[in-house]
Amino acid sequence: MSIELPAGFFVAHMSGADFFGLVVSVLIIGYLFYALIRGEKL
């Protein structure tokens, strides 16, 4: 049996540094995905 916890539970138990690192990581991954999809115009 799996117990699904709300996302707020994880955010509430994260330190500020962990949350900042998560936000930066998501932004970087989003930018890399955008650059991959957009491609390069030569």
N, C-alpha and C positions, 0 to 999 in steps of 0.2 A: 504494500500500500504506500502510495506516495502522498506526502503532505505538501501542498502548494502554499507557500507563504507569500504575502503581499510584498511588492517591491519596497514599500515604505519600511518594512521590518529591516531589510538590509541597509537602507540608507540611514536609518536611525542608529544602527550599530557600527557605522563607519566613522573613522576619524576624518578630520578635515583634509589631511594629506592624501588619504585614500580616495576621497571624493574628488579632489582636485586632479589626481592622477587619472582617475576614471574619465573625467570630463575631457582632459587633454587627449587621452588615448582615443576616445570616440571622435573627437574633432579631427585628429590626424588620420584615422581610418576613413572617415567620411571624405576628407580631402583627397586621399589616395584613390578611393573608389571613384570619385568625380573625375580625377585626372585620367584614370584608366578608361572610363566610359567616354569622356570627351575626346580623347586622342590628341594627336599632334598634327597641326596643319603645316605642311611644308610648302 
